[in-house]
Amino acid sequence: KNMGASFAPITAAQKKKYGINHGVRVTQVRPGGFLDNMEMPIGTIIISINGRPVNRVEDIDASISSGRNNMATLNAILPDGSQMRYQFQVR
């Protein structure tokens, strides 16, 4: 699945700040891409997809494909620190 975005590992400081031990940070969102359509801001940290922890960029595709009924649930922390849950259909 093409998320239309670039990601980077989170830092130790970000783990401490948000009280998490895994996640990847959205560093770029391409116009018209999947995350752009979800209006996900740059700096959002994706912590899990379908209940599976995301530690590396490679985990994103694997976790999305683990969903049932062509649906996926993505848990994230927005740049302001608020938690967000996105549910979306997997094409």
Sequence and secondary structure as in RCSB ss.txt:
>XXXX:A:sequence
KNMGASFAPITAAQKKKYGINHGVRVTQVRPGGFLDNMEMPIGTIIISINGRPVNRVEDIDASISSGRNNMATLN
AILPDGSQMRYQFQVR
>XXXX:A:secstr
   SEEEEE  HHHHHHHT S  EEEEEE TTSHHHHTT  TT EEEEETTEE  SHHHHHHHHTT STTEEEEE
EE TTS EEEEEEE  
